[in-house]
Amino acid sequence: MKDDYDEYYESKEANLDSKSDSKVILFLIVVAVIAMTYWVAVQ
């Protein structure tokens, strides 16, 4: 699959770092939503 983000970053490393950061942020958002759902459910 062709990487469409090549034009936005200076190097491959910057591109990979950005993808990694976005995956971490997505994971944290999912965990926060699950935690809030649980917190509301036990009230």
C-alpha positions, 0 to 999 in steps of 0.5 A: 500500500502506498503511503500518502503521507510522504509529502507532509514529512521531511523523512521516513522517521518523522512519518513513522513517529507520527503514525506511532504517536497517533496510535498511542493517542487513539489507544489512550482515548479508547481506554479513557472512554472505557474507564468513563463508561465503567465509572458511570455504570457503577454510580 
